Amino acid sequence: MRRLVPWTALTLVVLSLTAILGSRHLLVPASRPFEYGDGVRLQLLSISHENTDGEERVTWEVEIINGTGQPLELSLSSTCHHALPPFESGPSALAERGGERVSLPEHLTTSVADSCPSPELGRWWIYTLTLEDDTGDIGSRTVTFTGKAH
């Protein structure tokens, strides 16, 4: 019975964090795509943990599909947080580069990869990707993906 108490507390922390982040941003499970009503679709392709040049990192890859019927000019930014305990892991590679600009012709797809420092394998992560349409037609969108890095 006493062993259930830490797991129950851990579950409550995860649910609370999900509710807080979900109220601020769109929250998408790692296994599902998300489509805005205007034809922009996002899909988390992978989450992995790897050693890059002697540094432990968690890496994410997201697919962006332009179904708007017009070209898109997007500015991308991101953040990474450990879900348990909920704190930022350090600047993402995308943040260190000052974001990224993507030109995406109509009805085409591209992928964007990012990584963050990772203290250990098997942690739950919360990865936030913000897309800003430079033309102003679509506006700023933030999507939060959750998943476990293996």
C-alpha angles and dihedrals in degrees: 000000000000090000090062093060096073092045092048091050090047091051091050091051091051092048092048092049091048091051093048095048092039091057092053099039140014106276116212127182112235093245097058134070121228126216125193116219089250096064103265110130128192128193127180103226101184148353117197140165117222144158109246116186091335095312124110110232139171112222128202130192121196127187118217117200120194108213095154097104091238136072117274129214107195135183112205131201132168148185133202127210134180106237094213109066095011107235137123113269095212132281117324119235088248091053091048089055091050093251129296136265120219127191109201121182117216117286094009133117134220135175130224124201128198137171140198135194110274126201095202148348121273101031125143113245137199113206119188120198120188120197119193119189108222092206093057093232095114104022130209118324128184122195124185118207122194127201147133120258115224 
